[in-house]
């Protein structure tokens, strides 16, 4: 099972952490894991390239853990309101997409939200 924990500060989504293998298919042939990886890298690339903002991410393949955070989503780090809205919207969109996936893949995914300040 893959557990995804979203980070939110004052109602603003700014990151997430994914841990574990979904286990929907065999390793290397798991369409759910492939979808999660593709969506994760889309967010990383969109923040870095599309919005020219720093994104803090680390991948620990041994622990099957990915953590992604972007200061640009938060007002204390980014003055441009439109950029903040766009970056946080990526994380919020991923959250809603995963909730849609839970309808079919509830045995393979767990999604939660933690209210924490950026650290």
C-alpha positions in Angstrom: 0.0 0.0 0.0 1.1 3.5 -0.8 0.4 6.2 1.9 0.4 9.8 0.8 0.4 12.5 3.4 -0.2 16.1 2.2 1.3 19.0 4.0 -1.0 22.0 4.6 -0.3 25.3 6.4 -3.1 27.8 7.1 -5.3 26.0 4.6 -2.6 26.1 1.8 -1.3 22.8 0.4 2.5 23.0 -0.1 3.8 19.5 -0.4 3.4 15.8 0.3 5.2 12.6 1.2 4.5 9.2 -0.4 5.7 6.0 1.1 5.4 2.3 0.2 4.6 0.3 -2.9 1.0 0.2 -4.0 1.1 -3.5 -4.7 -1.5 -3.4 -7.4 0.7 -5.2 -9.8 4.1 -6.8 -10.0 7.2 -4.6 -9.4 8.0 -2.9 -12.7 4.5 -3.6 -14.0 2.4 -1.8 -11.5 0.2 0.7 -13.3 -0.9 2.4 -10.1 2.8 3.0 -9.0 3.5 4.3 -12.5 0.6 6.7 -12.3 1.7 8.0 -8.9 5.3 8.5 -10.1 4.2 10.3 -13.2 1.9 12.7 -11.3 4.6 13.3 -8.7 7.2 14.2 -11.4 4.7 16.4 -13.2 4.3 18.5 -10.1 8.1 18.7 -9.5 8.7 19.8 -13.1 5.8 22.2 -13.2 6.9 24.0 -10.1 10.6 24.0 -11.1 10.3 24.8 -14.8 6.7 26.1 -15.4 6.7 28.4 -12.4 10.5 28.9 -12.0 10.3 28.2 -8.3 12.4 26.0 -6.1 11.0 22.7 -5.1 12.5 20.6 -2.4 12.2 16.9 -3.1 14.0 13.8 -2.0 13.7 10.3 -3.2 14.7 7.3 -1.1 14.3 4.3 -3.2 15.4 1.9 -0.5 12.7 3.2 1.9 10.3 3.7 -1.1 9.7 7.3 0.1 9.3 10.5 -1.9 8.9 13.9 -0.2 8.0 17.0 -2.2 7.6 20.5 -0.8 7.5 24.0 -2.4 7.9 27.2 -0.5 6.4 29.1 -3.4 3.0 28.0 -2.3 3.2 30.0 1.0 2.9 33.7 1.5 5.8 34.0 3.9 8.2 32.7 1.1 6.6 34.0 -2.2 5.3 37.6 -2.7 3.6 36.8 -6.1 0.0 35.8 -5.2 -0.6 34.3 -8.6 2.4 32.1 -8.4 1.4 31.0 -4.9 -2.1 30.1 -6.1 -0.7 28.2 -9.1 1.8 26.2 -7.1 -0.5 25.3 -4.2 -3.2 24.5 -6.8 -0.9 21.7 -8.2 -0.7 20.1 -4.8 -4.5 20.5 -4.2 -5.2 19.0 -7.7 -3.1 16.0 -6.9 -4.9 15.6 -3.6 -8.3 15.6 -5.4 -7.0 13.2 -8.1 -5.9 10.8 -5.5 -9.2 10.9 -3.8 -10.8 10.0 -7.1 -8.4 7.1 -7.4 -9.4 5.9 -3.9 -12.8 4.9 -5.2 -11.2 2.1 -7.2 -7.9 1.5 -5.5 -8.9 1.8 -1.8 -7.0 -1.4 -1.0 -3.7 0.1 -2.4 -3.8 3.8 -1.4 -4.2 5.8 1.8 -4.4 9.6 1.7 -4.4 12.0 4.6 -3.7 15.7 5.3 -1.5 17.1 8.0 -1.6 20.7 9.1 2.0 21.7 9.7 4.2 24.7 9.1 6.9 24.5 6.4 10.1 23.1 7.9 
